[in-house]
Amino acid sequence: MSTATGATARRHRTAEADNLAVASFLLGLPGLLLFNIVLGPLAITLATLSLVRGTRRRGRAVLGLALGIAGLVVLAVTTVAGHGVLWQIGD
């Protein structure tokens, strides 16, 4: 593998990790209130992948990770507070 090919592959991998960091943030933000059982773990997974792959947008990845965890905490608290009922329609 030549150095130009190696540099291109490294740049591509970093750009992909940056995109994963942004995606984790964008999924973690609405995951605080909506569909947190799905969006929380997705944000955590994407943030972890982007950090492992060496993103340049480390702050966004960490924020996506924190938002994903916070979404799952909100889900757990509301489930416990509602005595195990996730949604209740009417009285």
MOPAC internal coordinates of N, CA, C and O (Angstrom, degrees):
PM7 1SCF
backbone

  N    0.0000 0     0.00 0     0.00 0    0    0    0
  C    1.4441 1     0.00 0     0.00 0    1    0    0
  C    1.5263 1   108.26 1     0.00 0    2    1    0
  O    1.2310 1   119.82 1   -52.21 1    3    2    1
  N    1.3026 1   117.94 1   127.79 1    3    2    1
  C    1.4525 1   121.08 1  -179.85 1    5    3    2
  C    1.5172 1   110.25 1   -77.53 1    6    5    3
  O    1.2310 1   120.56 1   -14.39 1    7    6    5
  N    1.3123 1   116.54 1   165.61 1    7    6    5
  C    1.4667 1   120.32 1  -178.26 1    9    7    6
  C    1.5244 1   111.66 1   -67.69 1   10    9    7
  O    1.2310 1   120.32 1   148.06 1   11   10    9
  N    1.3244 1   116.99 1   -31.94 1   11   10    9
  C    1.4627 1   119.55 1   178.26 1   13   11   10
  C    1.5267 1   110.39 1   -67.59 1   14   13   11
  O    1.2310 1   120.35 1   139.84 1   15   14   13
  N    1.3079 1   116.94 1   -40.16 1   15   14   13
  C    1.4675 1   120.94 1   178.48 1   17   15   14
  C    1.5203 1   110.25 1   -68.15 1   18   17   15
  O    1.2310 1   120.14 1   140.29 1   19   18   17
  N    1.3214 1   117.34 1   -39.71 1   19   18   17
  C    1.4658 1   121.45 1   178.50 1   21   19   18
  C    1.5108 1   111.70 1   -64.92 1   22   21   19
  O    1.2310 1   120.41 1   138.67 1   23   22   21
  N    1.3284 1   116.82 1   -41.33 1   23   22   21
  C    1.4656 1   120.83 1   178.67 1   25   23   22
  C    1.5160 1   111.06 1   -66.30 1   26   25   23
  O    1.2310 1   120.59 1   141.12 1   27   26   25
  N    1.3319 1   116.47 1   -38.88 1   27   26   25
  C    1.4668 1   120.39 1   178.62 1   29   27   26
  C    1.5238 1   110.31 1   -65.63 1   30   29   27
  O    1.2310 1   120.39 1   137.29 1   31   30   29
  N    1.3124 1   116.85 1   -42.71 1   31   30   29
  C    1.4669 1   120.23 1   179.36 1   33   31   30
  C    1.5210 1   110.86 1   -64.60 1   34   33   31
  O    1.2310 1   120.34 1   139.60 1   35   34   33
  N    1.3314 1   116.95 1   -40.40 1   35   34   33
  C    1.4629 1   121.65 1   179.26 1   37   35   34
  C    1.5262 1   110.51 1   -65.42 1   38   37   35
  O    1.2310 1   120.46 1   139.09 1   39   38   37
  N    1.3350 1   116.73 1   -40.91 1   39   38   37
  C    1.4621 1   121.60 1   178.79 1   41   39   38
  C    1.5304 1   110.49 1   -65.28 1   42   41   39
  O    1.2310 1   120.83 1   139.82 1   43   42   41
  N    1.3310 1   116.02 1   -40.18 1   43   42   41
  C    1.4657 1   121.13 1   178.63 1   45   43   42
  C    1.5362 1   110.60 1   -64.78 1   46   45   43
  O    1.2310 1   120.40 1   137.52 1   47   46   45
  N    1.3328 1   116.84 1   -42.48 1   47   46   45
  C    1.4586 1   121.57 1   179.91 1   49   47   46
  C    1.5355 1   110.69 1   -65.38 1   50   49   47
  O    1.2310 1   120.20 1   140.77 1   51   50   49
  N    1.3259 1   117.22 1   -39.23 1   51   50   49
  C    1.4702 1   121.11 1   178.11 1   53   51   50
  C    1.5192 1   110.81 1   -67.77 1   54   53   51
  O    1.2310 1   119.94 1   139.15 1   55   54   53
  N    1.3278 1   117.71 1   -40.85 1   55   54   53
  C    1.4660 1   120.92 1   178.01 1   57   55   54
  C    1.5228 1   110.56 1   -64.29 1   58   57   55
  O    1.2310 1   120.44 1   141.36 1   59   58   57
  N    1.3199 1   116.76 1   -38.64 1   59   58   57
  C    1.4593 1   120.56 1   177.60 1   61   59   58
  C    1.5329 1   110.70 1   -65.27 1   62   61   59
  O    1.2310 1   120.48 1   139.48 1   63   62   61
  N    1.3231 1   116.68 1   -40.52 1   63   62   61
  C    1.4668 1   120.61 1   178.04 1   65   63   62
  C    1.5273 1   110.62 1   -65.86 1   66   65   63
  O    1.2310 1   120.20 1   142.94 1   67   66   65
  N    1.3346 1   117.22 1   -37.06 1   67   66   65
  C    1.4642 1   120.69 1   176.92 1   69   67   66
  C    1.5247 1   110.81 1   -63.36 1   70   69   67
  O    1.2310 1   120.47 1   138.83 1   71   70   69
  N    1.3210 1   116.71 1   -41.17 1   71   70   69
  C    1.4653 1   120.94 1   178.08 1   73   71   70
  C    1.5267 1   111.16 1   -64.95 1   74   73   71
  O    1.2310 1   120.15 1   142.41 1   75   74   73
  N    1.3182 1   117.33 1   -37.59 1   75   74   73
  C    1.4588 1   120.90 1   177.26 1   77   75   74
  C    1.5288 1   110.74 1   -65.46 1   78   77   75
  O    1.2310 1   120.26 1   142.36 1   79   78   77
  N    1.3316 1   117.10 1   -37.64 1   79   78   77
  C    1.4682 1   120.67 1   178.50 1   81   79   78
  C    1.5213 1   110.96 1   -63.89 1   82   81   79
  O    1.2310 1   120.48 1   135.31 1   83   82   81
  N    1.3170 1   116.69 1   -44.69 1   83   82   81
  C    1.4687 1   120.98 1   178.85 1   85   83   82
  C    1.5314 1   110.29 1   -64.95 1   86   85   83
  O    1.2310 1   120.33 1   138.33 1   87   86   85
  N    1.3252 1   116.97 1   -41.67 1   87   86   85
  C    1.4641 1   120.67 1   179.66 1   89   87   86
  C    1.5249 1   111.07 1   -63.96 1   90   89   87
  O    1.2310 1   119.98 1   141.35 1   91   90   89
  N    1.3104 1   117.64 1   -38.65 1   91   90   89
  C    1.4653 1   119.92 1   179.14 1   93   91   90
  C    1.5181 1   110.83 1   -64.48 1   94   93   91
  O    1.2310 1   120.58 1   140.38 1   95   94   93
  N    1.3261 1   116.50 1   -39.62 1   95   94   93
  C    1.4619 1   120.07 1   177.05 1   97   95   94
  C    1.5229 1   111.11 1   -65.42 1   98   97   95
  O    1.2310 1   120.61 1   134.99 1   99   98   97
  N    1.3274 1   116.43 1   -45.01 1   99   98   97
  C    1.4656 1   120.34 1  -177.75 1  101   99   98
  C    1.5252 1   112.49 1   -69.15 1  102  101   99
  O    1.2310 1   119.28 1   153.82 1  103  102  101
  N    1.3167 1   118.98 1   -26.18 1  103  102  101
  C    1.4576 1   121.36 1   175.69 1  105  103  102
  C    1.5307 1   111.70 1   -85.52 1  106  105  103
  O    1.2310 1   120.42 1   148.33 1  107  106  105
  N    1.3194 1   116.81 1   -31.67 1  107  106  105
  C    1.4584 1   120.21 1  -179.33 1  109  107  106
  C    1.5142 1   113.13 1   -71.98 1  110  109  107
  O    1.2310 1   120.21 1   148.07 1  111  110  109
  N    1.3124 1   117.21 1   -31.93 1  111  110  109
  C    1.4655 1   121.09 1  -177.55 1  113  111  110
  C    1.5284 1   112.35 1   -64.29 1  114  113  111
  O    1.2310 1   118.48 1   124.77 1  115  114  113
  N    1.3276 1   120.50 1   -55.23 1  115  114  113
  C    1.4634 1   117.98 1   176.69 1  117  115  114
  C    1.5322 1   112.19 1   -72.59 1  118  117  115
  O    1.2310 1   120.65 1   163.07 1  119  118  117
  N    1.3305 1   116.37 1   -16.93 1  119  118  117
  C    1.4542 1   120.47 1   178.98 1  121  119  118
  C    1.5139 1   113.40 1   -67.65 1  122  121  119
  O    1.2310 1   120.22 1   166.73 1  123  122  121
  N    1.3255 1   117.18 1   -13.27 1  123  122  121
  C    1.4595 1   119.63 1   175.66 1  125  123  122
  C    1.5255 1   111.18 1   -67.27 1  126  125  123
  O    1.2310 1   120.22 1   146.65 1  127  126  125
  N    1.3204 1   117.18 1   -33.35 1  127  126  125
  C    1.4602 1   121.06 1  -174.64 1  129  127  126
  C    1.5185 1   114.44 1  -116.54 1  130  129  127
  O    1.2310 1   119.97 1   147.08 1  131  130  129
  N    1.3157 1   117.66 1   -32.92 1  131  130  129
  C    1.4565 1   121.47 1  -174.44 1  133  131  130
  C    1.5246 1   110.85 1  -120.47 1  134  133  131
  O    1.2310 1   120.37 1   -44.25 1  135  134  133
  N    1.2967 1   116.89 1   135.75 1  135  134  133
  C    1.4616 1   122.85 1   173.91 1  137  135  134
  C    1.5285 1   112.88 1    50.68 1  138  137  135
  O    1.2310 1   120.65 1  -140.08 1  139  138  137
  N    1.3498 1   116.37 1    39.92 1  139  138  137
  C    1.4601 1   118.49 1  -175.64 1  141  139  138
  C    1.5269 1   113.00 1   -67.16 1  142  141  139
  O    1.2310 1   119.60 1   161.81 1  143  142  141
  N    1.3127 1   118.37 1   -18.19 1  143  142  141
  C    1.4594 1   119.89 1   177.47 1  145  143  142
  C    1.5387 1   111.26 1   -72.27 1  146  145  143
  O    1.2310 1   120.60 1   157.38 1  147  146  145
  N    1.3353 1   116.46 1   -22.62 1  147  146  145
  C    1.4671 1   121.32 1   179.06 1  149  147  146
  C    1.5262 1   110.69 1  -102.75 1  150  149  147
  O    1.2310 1   120.55 1   131.04 1  151  150  149
  N    1.3406 1   116.56 1   -48.96 1  151  150  149
  C    1.4635 1   120.52 1  -174.01 1  153  151  150
  C    1.5279 1   112.83 1   -72.57 1  154  153  151
  O    1.2310 1   119.72 1   149.98 1  155  154  153
  N    1.3289 1   118.13 1   -30.02 1  155  154  153
  C    1.4671 1   120.78 1   178.80 1  157  155  154
  C    1.5230 1   112.49 1   -61.25 1  158  157  155
  O    1.2310 1   119.88 1   122.26 1  159  158  157
  N    1.3355 1   117.84 1   -57.74 1  159  158  157
  C    1.4682 1   118.51 1   178.71 1  161  159  158
  C    1.5309 1   113.38 1   -62.42 1  162  161  159
  O    1.2310 1   120.30 1   146.97 1  163  162  161
  N    1.3261 1   117.03 1   -33.03 1  163  162  161
  C    1.4599 1   119.94 1   177.68 1  165  163  162
  C    1.5324 1   110.75 1   -64.50 1  166  165  163
  O    1.2310 1   120.56 1   135.22 1  167  166  165
  N    1.3277 1   116.53 1   -44.78 1  167  166  165
  C    1.4717 1   120.38 1   178.48 1  169  167  166
  C    1.5233 1   110.94 1   -63.28 1  170  169  167
  O    1.2310 1   120.36 1   139.44 1  171  170  169
  N    1.3219 1   116.92 1   -40.56 1  171  170  169
  C    1.4687 1   120.92 1   178.85 1  173  171  170
  C    1.5248 1   110.54 1   -63.53 1  174  173  171
  O    1.2310 1   120.29 1   135.96 1  175  174  173
  N    1.3148 1   117.05 1   -44.04 1  175  174  173
  C    1.4652 1   121.53 1  -179.14 1  177  175  174
  C    1.5248 1   111.40 1   -64.26 1  178  177  175
  O    1.2310 1   120.51 1   132.84 1  179  178  177
  N    1.3382 1   116.63 1   -47.16 1  179  178  177
  C    1.4637 1   119.73 1  -178.69 1  181  179  178
  C    1.5246 1   111.43 1   -66.12 1  182  181  179
  O    1.2310 1   120.22 1   141.17 1  183  182  181
  N    1.3238 1   117.18 1   -38.83 1  183  182  181
  C    1.4627 1   120.19 1   178.65 1  185  183  182
  C    1.5194 1   111.09 1   -64.99 1  186  185  183
  O    1.2310 1   120.43 1   137.82 1  187  186  185
  N    1.3176 1   116.78 1   -42.18 1  187  186  185
  C    1.4636 1   120.49 1   179.01 1  189  187  186
  C    1.5261 1   110.86 1   -64.08 1  190  189  187
  O    1.2310 1   120.58 1   136.40 1  191  190  189
  N    1.3316 1   116.49 1   -43.60 1  191  190  189
  C    1.4640 1   119.65 1   177.62 1  193  191  190
  C    1.5248 1   111.90 1   -60.88 1  194  193  191
  O    1.2310 1   120.45 1   137.19 1  195  194  193
  N    1.3229 1   116.74 1   -42.81 1  195  194  193
  C    1.4646 1   118.88 1  -178.57 1  197  195  194
  C    1.5226 1   111.53 1   -67.54 1  198  197  195
  O    1.2310 1   120.03 1   144.01 1  199  198  197
  N    1.3312 1   117.56 1   -35.99 1  199  198  197
  C    1.4651 1   119.84 1   177.86 1  201  199  198
  C    1.5232 1   111.26 1   -68.81 1  202  201  199
  O    1.2310 1   120.56 1   140.92 1  203  202  201
  N    1.3161 1   116.54 1   -39.08 1  203  202  201
  C    1.4706 1   120.31 1   179.20 1  205  203  202
  C    1.5292 1   110.76 1   -66.77 1  206  205  203
  O    1.2310 1   120.58 1   143.51 1  207  206  205
  N    1.3285 1   116.49 1   -36.49 1  207  206  205
  C    1.4736 1   120.39 1  -178.31 1  209  207  206
  C    1.5293 1   112.94 1   -82.07 1  210  209  207
  O    1.2310 1   119.68 1   177.54 1  211  210  209
  N    1.3080 1   118.22 1    -2.46 1  211  210  209
  C    1.4620 1   121.12 1   174.04 1  213  211  210
  C    1.5160 1   114.49 1    81.67 1  214  213  211
  O    1.2310 1   120.44 1  -121.67 1  215  214  213
  N    1.3178 1   116.76 1    58.33 1  215  214  213
  C    1.4518 1   120.69 1   179.63 1  217  215  214
  C    1.5288 1   111.38 1   -72.21 1  218  217  215
  O    1.2310 1   121.18 1   -28.38 1  219  218  217
  N    1.3122 1   115.35 1   151.62 1  219  218  217
  C    1.4651 1   120.49 1   172.69 1  221  219  218
  C    1.5259 1   110.20 1   -85.29 1  222  221  219
  O    1.2310 1   120.34 1   165.47 1  223  222  221
  N    1.3116 1   116.95 1   -14.53 1  223  222  221
  C    1.4722 1   122.31 1   179.82 1  225  223  222
  C    1.5287 1   109.07 1  -102.16 1  226  225  223
  O    1.2310 1   121.59 1  -120.74 1  227  226  225
  N    1.2980 1   114.57 1    59.26 1  227  226  225
  C    1.4624 1   121.56 1  -176.27 1  229  227  226
  C    1.5263 1   111.94 1   -61.57 1  230  229  227
  O    1.2310 1   119.96 1   141.99 1  231  230  229
  N    1.3134 1   117.69 1   -38.01 1  231  230  229
  C    1.4646 1   121.70 1  -179.72 1  233  231  230
  C    1.5184 1   111.76 1   -61.47 1  234  233  231
  O    1.2310 1   120.36 1   137.18 1  235  234  233
  N    1.3141 1   116.92 1   -42.82 1  235  234  233
  C    1.4652 1   120.66 1   178.52 1  237  235  234
  C    1.5170 1   111.28 1   -67.07 1  238  237  235
  O    1.2310 1   120.48 1   142.47 1  239  238  237
  N    1.3141 1   116.70 1   -37.53 1  239  238  237
  C    1.4638 1   119.82 1   178.74 1  241  239  238
  C    1.5233 1   110.43 1   -66.09 1  242  241  239
  O    1.2310 1   120.22 1   136.06 1  243  242  241
  N    1.3146 1   117.19 1   -43.94 1  243  242  241
  C    1.4652 1   120.94 1   178.85 1  245  243  242
  C    1.5244 1   110.21 1   -65.62 1  246  245  243
  O    1.2310 1   120.28 1   140.23 1  247  246  245
  N    1.3263 1   117.07 1   -39.77 1  247  246  245
  C    1.4593 1   120.63 1   177.13 1  249  247  246
  C    1.5232 1   111.09 1   -65.06 1  250  249  247
  O    1.2310 1   119.76 1   139.11 1  251  250  249
  N    1.3184 1   118.06 1   -40.89 1  251  250  249
  C    1.4589 1   121.53 1   175.72 1  253  251  250
  C    1.5182 1   111.41 1   -62.54 1  254  253  251
  O    1.2310 1   120.30 1   140.03 1  255  254  253
  N    1.3231 1   117.04 1   -39.97 1  255  254  253
  C    1.4575 1   121.90 1   176.94 1  257  255  254
  C    1.5285 1   110.30 1   -63.35 1  258  257  255
  O    1.2310 1   120.42 1   133.86 1  259  258  257
  N    1.3214 1   116.80 1   -46.14 1  259  258  257
  C    1.4657 1   120.87 1   179.70 1  261  259  258
  C    1.5263 1   111.61 1   -64.44 1  262  261  259
  O    1.2310 1   120.21 1   139.17 1  263  262  261
  N    1.3296 1   117.21 1   -40.83 1  263  262  261
  C    1.4635 1   120.46 1   179.05 1  265  263  262
  C    1.5273 1   111.36 1   -66.87 1  266  265  263
  O    1.2310 1   120.07 1   141.90 1  267  266  265
  N    1.3222 1   117.46 1   -38.10 1  267  266  265
  C    1.4568 1   120.91 1   177.10 1  269  267  266
  C    1.5187 1   111.73 1   -63.68 1  270  269  267
  O    1.2310 1   120.61 1   136.42 1  271  270  269
  N    1.3262 1   116.43 1   -43.58 1  271  270  269
  C    1.4668 1   120.56 1   177.45 1  273  271  270
  C    1.5248 1   110.64 1   -66.43 1  274  273  271
  O    1.2310 1   120.56 1   137.86 1  275  274  273
  N    1.3288 1   116.54 1   -42.14 1  275  274  273
  C    1.4686 1   120.42 1   178.60 1  277  275  274
  C    1.5283 1   110.93 1   -62.41 1  278  277  275
  O    1.2310 1   119.92 1   141.98 1  279  278  277
  N    1.3168 1   117.76 1   -38.02 1  279  278  277
  C    1.4582 1   121.09 1   177.52 1  281  279  278
  C    1.5150 1   111.93 1   -62.01 1  282  281  279
  O    1.2310 1   120.59 1   139.33 1  283  282  281
  N    1.3214 1   116.48 1   -40.67 1  283  282  281
  C    1.4645 1   119.84 1   178.06 1  285  283  282
  C    1.5300 1   111.44 1   -70.20 1  286  285  283
  O    1.2310 1   120.45 1   146.20 1  287  286  285
  N    1.3225 1   116.74 1   -33.80 1  287  286  285
  C    1.4692 1   120.50 1   175.92 1  289  287  286
  C    1.5219 1   110.26 1   -66.29 1  290  289  287
  O    1.2310 1   120.26 1   136.98 1  291  290  289
  N    1.3419 1   117.10 1   -43.02 1  291  290  289
  C    1.4666 1   120.92 1   177.05 1  293  291  290
  C    1.5231 1   110.06 1   -60.59 1  294  293  291
  O    1.2310 1   120.10 1   137.90 1  295  294  293
  N    1.3119 1   117.42 1   -42.10 1  295  294  293
  C    1.4612 1   121.39 1   177.77 1  297  295  294
  C    1.5271 1   111.09 1   -61.14 1  298  297  295
  O    1.2310 1   120.43 1   134.67 1  299  298  297
  N    1.3300 1   116.79 1   -45.33 1  299  298  297
  C    1.4625 1   120.77 1  -179.45 1  301  299  298
  C    1.5309 1   111.39 1   -64.54 1  302  301  299
  O    1.2310 1   120.37 1   137.02 1  303  302  301
  N    1.3252 1   116.90 1   -42.98 1  303  302  301
  C    1.4694 1   121.11 1  -179.19 1  305  303  302
  C    1.5208 1   110.79 1   -65.81 1  306  305  303
  O    1.2310 1   119.85 1   135.26 1  307  306  305
  N    1.3242 1   117.89 1   -44.74 1  307  306  305
  C    1.4599 1   119.64 1  -179.84 1  309  307  306
  C    1.5266 1   111.71 1   -68.98 1  310  309  307
  O    1.2310 1   120.01 1   148.26 1  311  310  309
  N    1.3125 1   117.59 1   -31.74 1  311  310  309
  C    1.4651 1   120.42 1   176.83 1  313  311  310
  C    1.5269 1   110.63 1   -68.47 1  314  313  311
  O    1.2310 1   120.36 1   136.24 1  315  314  313
  N    1.3201 1   116.92 1   -43.76 1  315  314  313
  C    1.4620 1   120.69 1   178.95 1  317  315  314
  C    1.5313 1   110.15 1   -67.58 1  318  317  315
  O    1.2310 1   120.08 1   137.85 1  319  318  317
  N    1.3281 1   117.46 1   -42.15 1  319  318  317
  C    1.4652 1   121.00 1  -179.65 1  321  319  318
  C    1.5256 1   111.42 1   -66.60 1  322  321  319
  O    1.2310 1   119.80 1   149.41 1  323  322  321
  N    1.3161 1   117.99 1   -30.59 1  323  322  321
  C    1.4601 1   122.21 1   179.41 1  325  323  322
  C    1.5158 1   112.68 1   -91.88 1  326  325  323
  O    1.2310 1   120.16 1  -167.15 1  327  326  325
  N    1.3545 1   117.30 1    12.85 1  327  326  325
  C    1.4588 1   123.26 1   179.70 1  329  327  326
  C    1.5404 1   111.86 1    56.98 1  330  329  327
  O    1.2310 1   121.00 1  -140.45 1  331  330  329
  N    1.3276 1   115.70 1    39.55 1  331  330  329
  C    1.4557 1   121.03 1   174.96 1  333  331  330
  C    1.5138 1   114.46 1    89.87 1  334  333  331
  O    1.2310 1   119.81 1  -179.65 1  335  334  333
  N    1.3385 1   117.97 1     0.35 1  335  334  333
  C    1.4544 1   121.11 1  -179.85 1  337  335  334
  C    1.5215 1   108.69 1   -95.17 1  338  337  335
  O    1.2310 1   120.55 1   -60.76 1  339  338  337
  N    1.3421 1   116.56 1   119.24 1  339  338  337
  C    1.4603 1   119.48 1   179.96 1  341  339  338
  C    1.5241 1   112.15 1   -79.71 1  342  341  339
  O    1.2310 1   120.12 1   136.61 1  343  342  341
  N    1.3226 1   117.37 1   -43.39 1  343  342  341
  C    1.4622 1   122.54 1  -179.66 1  345  343  342
  C    1.5188 1   108.73 1  -133.14 1  346  345  343
  O    1.2310 1   121.00 1   -41.38 1  347  346  345
  N    1.3120 1   115.69 1   138.62 1  347  346  345
  C    1.4544 1   119.97 1   176.63 1  349  347  346
  C    1.5204 1   108.26 1  -134.14 1  350  349  347
  O    1.2310 1   120.85 1   -56.83 1  351  350  349
  N    1.3234 1   115.97 1   123.17 1  351  350  349
  C    1.4496 1   121.12 1  -179.13 1  353  351  350
  C    1.5305 1   107.62 1  -104.03 1  354  353  351
  O    1.2310 1   120.96 1   -54.73 1  355  354  353
  N    1.3188 1   115.76 1   125.27 1  355  354  353
  C    1.4569 1   119.71 1  -178.55 1  357  355  354
  C    1.5199 1   111.02 1    78.71 1  358  357  355
  O    1.2310 1   121.08 1    24.70 1  359  358  357
  N    1.3546 1   115.54 1  -155.30 1  359  358  357
  C    1.4658 1   119.81 1   179.00 1  361  359  358
  C    1.4490 1   110.82 1   -91.95 1  362  361  359
  O    1.2310 1   120.10 1   180.00 1  363  362  361

